[in-house]
Amino acid sequence: MVTLDGNPVSAGDLLPLALTNVGHFTSMRTEADGCIRGLALHMDRLMRDSKIVWGVDLDTGRVREYVRQSLEGQDLPCVVRVTVYDPKVEMGRPVDAEEPHIMVSVRGAGALPPEPLRAMSVAYERDLPQVKHCGLFGALHARRTAQLAGFGDALFVGRDGLVSEGGTWNVGFVDREGGVVWPQAPVLPGVTMALLQRHAEHRTATVSLDQAKDMDAAFATNTSIGVRPLSAIDDTPLPVDHPTLRKLQQMYLTIAGESL
């Protein structure tokens, strides 16, 4: 079931979102115990993005209430997506949309971690990268391009030649000394990335595509996949059993979830 402000959503409610694609969201993995890793960070994201996109404060107490309601009777683990948009938004006058509503949808969650991922480098830069917005056309077109070439997903490279992030995930690297490196680039501040940065030593540095391929290992992170090794970037294979990767995977699974 999909709900809008706690009520079953109608086609009329969804039409403005489908036609304009103006909104922002967060996706949260709810584990078997009903808890969510980084729940407070997800709420912070929704509040921050609501100020940027709509210029208003978001009541995260309502968000939690609607998520709890949507999880009743659901098989766990699952992934809950909270989308914030205004059903009154119009293409000609988006400035008039100033009363965002809360849509909640639920889907199944796979096992952690999923199989390693082969990534293809694609020249792409997201609009407003600091916001987790609904404008996914460019990212999904890049993903489709990579999949048509036989890869699992796209790894974005900016006009400056620097690696930034993946289709719907942050990317990290393991250097020759076994240290964790996060790209210094305009990227979405991912919740899983933030949790790992809190618990594991790391550094941030610019990473060119050639440098990325020369790393000891690479990995993707988001709430649905946790820490997923990259088995290749373009035609360059990468190890998927590096000790640092195993450490990050185990560390992530030990991070306690927060209750709604």
N, C-alpha and C positions, 0 to 999 in steps of 0.2 A: 504493500500500500504506500502511496505517496500522499502526504498531507501538506496543507498550506495553513499556517497558523492553527494547527491542531485538527483541522477538518479535512475530509477527503477532497483532493484537488479535482477540479473540473477541467475540461478541455479549454474552456474560455479563460481559466486562470493561467494555463500554460501557454496560450497562444502568444501573448506579448513577449514572453521569454524566448519562444522559438523564433519569432520574427525579428527581434532586436538583439538578442543575446547579451543584454546588459544586466550584469549581476556579478556576484562573487560568491565563493563557497569554500568550505573545508570538508575534507573526508576523514573520518575517524574509524579506526579499527577497534571494535568492541570485542574483548576476549571472552572466553568461556565463563569467566567469573563476573562478567558484566562491567568490568573496569576498562578504562581507556588510557593508554600511555599518552602523556602529554596533553591531557584534557585541558588544563589551564592555558597551555600555549595555543590550542585550537580556539579557545574562547577569546584569547588576546588577539589572534589573527582576525576573527570575525569583527571584533570591535574596531581594530585598526583599519581594516578594509572598508567598513561601513562609513567611517569618517572620511576616507579618501574618495570613495565612490559616490556616497550619498550626502556627505556632510552632516550626518546625524549620529547620535549615540545609539548603540544596540543594547537591548536588555538581554544579557546572557542568561539571566534566570529563566526567562521565557524559552530561550533556546534549549536549555537543559530540560525543561518541562516537556517540550515537544519531542525531544529525542527520547526521553524516558517513555513517553506514550508510544512512540513508534517502535520501540524495542519490545514492547509487551507481546509475548507469544512468539517472538522470533527465534529461530535456531541460531545459536552462537558457536563459534565467532562469526561476526558479520561486519560489514563496512557501512557506516552511516554517513550520508552526505547531507550537509546543511547548506542550502542555497538561499541567498538573500537577494531579493529583487522586488521591484514595484510592478504589480500587474497593470498599473495605469501608464507605464512608460510608452511613449510614442517616438517613432523615428524622427519626426519633424521637430518635436519639442522635448528632448530628453531632460532639459532643465526643469520641467514641471514634475518629474518623478522625484519625490522627496519623502515618500512614506513606504520604505521597504518592508516586505513581509518575509516570513520564514517558511521555507519549504524543506521538508525532511523526506528523504528516500533511503531505502535499505536494500542492500544486496549481499550475497554470500561472500565469504572470505576464504581464500585458499590457505594452504599450509605455509609456514615460515621456516626457512626462506624458500622462495621458488627456485626453479632451475636457473643456472647461469644464463646471462643475456649477451647476445652478440649485437653490438651497436655500430651503426654506420654514421660517420660524420656528415652533417648537413649544415649548410650555411643558413642560419636563421637566428633572429633576435626577437624575443617576445615583446609585445606592447606592454607598457607599465609592469615590468617584471616583478616589482615588489608586491604586487597584488595577485592573489589567487582568483583570477576573474574567469568568467564564463566564455571569454573569447578564445576558443580552442581551435579555430580553423587552421591557423598557421602551424601550430604544434602537431595537430593530427594529420595535416597534409605532409609534414616532414616525416612523421611516423609511417604513413602509407608509402611514401617514397622509399624509405628504408626497407619496409617489408616487401615491396615489389622487387627489391634487389636481393632478397633472401635473408635479410637481417631481422632481428626482433624489434628494434626500435632505433630512434634517431638520437644522436649526440650533437647538440647545437654548438656551432662555431660562429663567433661574431665576425663582423667586418674587419676587426683588428687581428683576426687570426687566433683569438684566444677561445679556449673551451669554456662554456658557461654551465650548462645543465642538460638534462635529457628531456624527452617528450613530456613526461609528467613526473619527473623525479630529479632530485639533486644527484650530482656525481661527486665522488671522492676518489682519491688515489693513495697508493702506498708507495713511498719513495724507496731508494736503494738501502736506506738505513732502517726500513720498516716503519717509518713515521707516516702519520696520516696527513694528507694535504687536501685542502678544499680550495677550489678555484676562486680567485679574486676576480669577480666579474658581476655584472648586473644579473642577479638570479632571485628566484623566489626564496624567501627565508623559510625553508622547510622545517616542519616540526620534528621529524625524525632526525634530520641533520642537527638541529639545535640540541636535541636530547643527547646525541652522540658527542657533540662538542662539549657538553657539560660533564661527561663521564670519561672521556678519553683525551689524552694529550694530542694536540694537532697544531698545524700552522696553516695560514692562508697565503696563497701566492698565485701570481698569474701562471697559467699553464697553457702553452701552445699545443696545437694538435700533435706535433712531433714529440714534444715533451710528454704528452699524455700516453703516447704509444710506447715511450721508453720507460714508463714507470714499472715497478715490480708487480703491481696489481691495480685494479680499479673496481669500483663498486657503485651501484645505484641505491638510493634510499628514498622511501616514502612510507606512509603509514600502512599501505596495503602489503608491501613487500619486505619491510624491514630493511635488512642489509643484503642486497643481491649482487653477487660477483658478476663482473663483466668478463666474458670469456674471449672477447675480441673487440678491437676497435678497427673498423675497416678490415684490411687483410692481415692485421697484426694480432696474433694470438696472445692471450694473457692468462697467467695461472689463476685457477679458481680456488686453490687450497692453501693459499698463503697464510702463515700463522697469524698475521695481523687481521686478515679477513675473518678467520675463525674467532679471534678474540672479540672483534666488533660484533659479530653475530651473537655470540654468547652474552656479551655485555648488554646488548639491546634487549634480549629476552629476559634478563634479570631486572630490568628497570620496572619498578612497581607501577601499576596502573592506578588511575584515580577514579573514584566512584562518582556517578552522576548525582 
